[in-house]
Amino acid sequence: MVVMAMRVFSRTPLCVHHQKFASTTTTASSSFFPFRGLVAAAGAPPPNCSSSSSSSSQKSGVHSLKNTSLSAGAVTTEEEEEEEEVEKELGTLLRRRRTETITGEPPSCPVPNFAPGANEVTLLDPLNLLPKALQQQQKKAATHNDDNDRPLLLYVPGMDCTGKGIASQLPTLAAAGYDIRCVYIPSDNRSTWQELVQMVCHLLQKEVEEDEEGTETTQKQQQPRQYRRHLTVVGESFGACLALRLALASPSLITHLVLINPATNFAQNNPLVSFCASTGLLAFFPQTLYQIAQDLMLPLMVKRNRVSIKDHETLLSPVDFVPAECGAWRFSMLNDSTGLSDVDIQSINMPTLLFASAKDWVLPSMAECARLQCLLPNAKRVILPESGHTALLEASIDLAKMLETHGFVVPPEPTSTLLHLSSLASSPSTTTPQPDAPLFKRQHAILDNRLDELGRLLEPWRILTSPLVSGAETLPDAAAEPRRPILFVGNHTLFGVYDSPILVYELFLRGFHARGLAHPAHWSSGVGPVFERYGNVKSSKFAAYRLLKEGESVLLFPGGAREVCKRKGEEYKLLWKPTVDFVRMASSHKAIIVPFALLGADEAYKILLDGDDILASPLGPLVQAVYDQLKLSTDSIYPLTGLPVLGLPSLIPVPSIERIYIHFADPIDTANYNCSLRNQQECKDLYLLVKQKVEDSISLLKQTREKDPERSLPVRLFAKTMSLLPGNIFSSSSW
């Protein structure tokens, strides 16, 4: 019963009307939906580092809990203490809320102190939620700018419809120069999509094309406003459905469109939840069970160690704001796709950013953003590799910085970039503004859909191995211009297939389309086309050189086949050739070298006979002859391994399940490194520096693994299952 409730009910905050947010109230979470399925939820690996392809910048002055994947990757005592503090705080809030529900006391998160008597859709000004210094700055900016031509940012929230889910982003957005408004829809409002669009468009028209209320003078009334304000619409989850409809209804008002984990195509993406929502049973669900079901779903919506303690009550507040009847109505709205057909979406021309959380266990945001990117003519998908569904609540997410990084820059002189309204009136054909320059989307030899496909294929393996990534915050900016070639250099593990595909996909999530160099023997065995499909090329003397020359990101294992075919006792030993060719090659193209290390695979296989043992066996002469005939080095003789647990010999290597650890060391920019291509010693020094960084990274990962309480698969799966439950929800002390 509870499990079904988890799939049907969402964390949907109540909406109450207000003209300005009250700074003393807790914020409602941005958007909440049931999870996609028990398998995805129970097996979701806890991703790690905070870097992403979207440059999810750390916000200055904002307290954030440390991620389990530190830059060093280690699980420290300080981290454990913070985790315990988080769990304690969350458990206390849950127990308090359950007690209040059972005893009939008022909810712990009372209705915000909105303006009395407010009961209609409006646009809220969150000025009171800003720090006092920024409040004064915003007021001063409005005073000095009589026409209020500051660029406008409209936040369209998720199922809560209060707009307060963006509260933690307000300081940086205001500092960037945005004048912010939030759509607010009362919880008792039962307007259809079309009715909401009409109301919000009317309010937007006033904000964008008229002077602020109370600032008009007789002179201004005689001389109407001549410029349209720059408007960026940000729609999150449920709000993305409304944001798209606004873009279709009033394209002349909107300059930029931003969609975060959009809940579009809901019936196809969540068929079971969609069916349950169509029954309307949610409206009759008992309050106590409804609240407990939402508490159970909390870990699916956000990674607790990415949200500061002060925002935990934000996550717990929705049940106090949204009654079941409100949630039932809004779910029925998601089932209504009227006005958002593929043809409709294709007609939206304004520049659009699509932010997709890779760890969204509530909606298939990666796939849905990929679909929208194909439909929207001027859109770009940006992946948030470590974020959950409620990404804007995470301390490491800086929306203002992300918008700037991907081309949505606040105009330095607003009036110089605004559309003159008289030009719209004088030309009947100008019903929509001229679109901004097309969003810059770097062209890659390997398309995103291929690597999305790789991710889907790897998902079961990623669940089992739970990759722990550290150091990703030091990676170069994948979207930086001018384009720089990047050479990822690291250690190969035994057999090479246990972790290399995972590495390629983790890099993709962070914006890098890495091109690997695969041994030519793979093409002889017939699997070469599979390697090519996901970006690999046949290794040759000049393959890496050509890729770097084209500005690609290249994945290089200097140990080659020798490291893949390790002997006994060579676990994680670097078996690189003494040549410095890759350093010369990188320096000649002024590439950025990123040393990295992999850990886990060498323990996953138990070697019974290594290459030397095989050559020394009675079969040695035959094996030698075969390798000579194929013109292959005997260094590439694969070892014979045993089956896990049983230890019986197996011709096909079968690994045990070991957790995969990945660490990226600080990059080395060859453009800033004094390395003359003609100076052998300088090249040797750079070569040794790269090698040392890889060895240090391996040592660091060994320390991380030693302290990792979730290293073993049973413990890891148990911890994942328990992490789906809010702090001690079933303990007797919780009730």
Secondary structure, 3 states (H helix, E strand, C coil): CHHHHHHHCCCCCCCCCCCECCCCCCCCCCCCCCCCCHHHHHHCCCCCCCCCCCCCCCCCCCCCCCCCCCCCCCCCHHHHHHHHHHHHHHHHHHHHHHHHHHHCCCCCCCCCCCCCCCCCCEEEEHHHHCCHHHHHHHHHHHHHCCCCCCCEEEEECCCCCCCHHHHHHHHHHHHCCCEEEEEECCCCCCCCHHHHHHHHHHHHHHHHHCCCCCCCCHHHHHCCCCEECCEEEEEECHHHHHHHHHHHHCCCCCCEEEEECCCCCHHHHCHHHHHHHHHCHHHHCCHHHHHHHHHHHHHHHCCHHHCCHHHHHHHHCHHHHCCHHHHHHHHHHHCCCCCCCHHHHHCCCCCEEEEEECCCCCCCHHHHHHHHHHHCCCEEEEEECCCCCCHHHCCCCCHHHHHHHCCCCCCCCHHHHCEEHHHHHHCCCCCCCCCCCCCCCCCCCCCHHHHHHHHHHHHHHHHHHCCEEECHHHCCCCCCCCCCCEEEEECCCCCCCCCHHHHHHHHHHCCCCEEEEECCHHHHCCCHHHHHHCCCEECCCCHHHHHHHCCCEEEECCCHHHHHCCCCCCCCCCCCCCCCHHHHHHHHCCCEEEEEEEECHHHHCEEEECHHHHHHCCCHHHHHHHHHHCCCCHHHCCCEEECCCCCCEECCCCCCCCCCEEEECCCEEHHHCCCCCCCHHHHHHHHHHHHHHHHHHHHHHHHHHHHCCCCCHHHHHHHHHHHCCCCCCCCHHHC
